[in-house]
Amino acid sequence: MTHWIENIARELAKRDTEEHIIASGTSISGSIHIGNSCDIFIANAIGKKLRELGKQAKTIWIADDHDPLRKVPYPLPEDYDKYLGMPYSMIPCPDGCCANFVEHFEKPLLTVMDDYGIEMETKSGFEMYKNGDYIDYIRTSLERVEEIKEIFNEYRREPLADDWLPYNPICTNVEE
C-alpha cells in the first residue's frame, strides 16, 4: 500500500508538463504552528516525490500576508483590536523587533525550514497583489461571482450575503 502523497505525485507525474509547481499558503494571522502550516509539509513532500520520479518540480509557499486581521491573536494586547480589518502587511510589529506584524510571525517559521529539509520558494501575497500577479484571477472571480457563491454555499451553514464578493479591495489611500 502506498502513501497518498505518493499516489498524488504519481498522478501528477503522468501529466505532460515541463515543470510542476506545487504551491501552498498560510495566513499570517499570528503564530504559525503545525496546524496552520501543514500545507507547507504536504506540498514539499509532493514536490520531493515528483523529483524522485525524475520530474521537474518546484514548491512555492505564499504568505497570505494581506488578509485582514479578524481577531486579536494571543498573546497580543487587546489594544490591537484597533487593527481589526486591516491587512496584516500594514500592522506594526507587536514587540518592535521586526519591520511589521508579518515579519514578526513569519520569521520563526522561515528560520527552521532548512532544519526540516523543506525546500521552498517563498512569496508574499501582498507583493503579488502590488505586482499585478492576481489581476486576471480577480477579474475571473468577479465575472463568476454567482457560481463561486453557489459553491461556497454548498459547504456553509449560513449562505453568503447577496452583496458578497470573492475579492476585498482596499482603498489606495489607506496609510501603510
C-alpha positions, 0 to 999 in steps of 0.5 A: 500500500502506498502513501497518498502523497505518493499516489498524488505525485504519481498522478501528477507525474503522468501529466505532460508538463515541463515543470510542476509547481506545487504551491501552498499558503498560510495566513499570517494571522499570528503564530504559525504552528503545525496546524496552520502550516501543514500545507507547507509539509504536504506540498514539499513532500509532493514536490520531493516525490515528483523529483524522485520520479525524475520530474521537474518540480518546484514548491512555492509557499505564499504568505497570505500576508494581506488578509485582514486581521479578524481577531486579536491573536494571543498573546497580543494586547487587546489594544490591537483590536484597533487593527481589526480589518486591516491587512496584516502587511500594514500592522506594526510589529507587536514587540518592535523587533521586526519591520511589521506584524508579518515579519514578526510571525513569519520569521520563526517559521522561515528560520527552521525550514532548512532544519526540516529539509523543506525546500521552498520558494517563498512569496508574499501575497501582498507583493503579488497583489502590488505586482499585478500577479492576481489581476486576471484571477480577480477579474475571473472571480468577479465575472463568476461571482454567482457560481463561486457563491453557489459553491461556497454555499454548498459547504456553509451553514449560513449562505453568503450575503447577496452583496458578497464578493470573492475579492476585498479591495482596499482603498489606495489611500489607506496609510501603510 
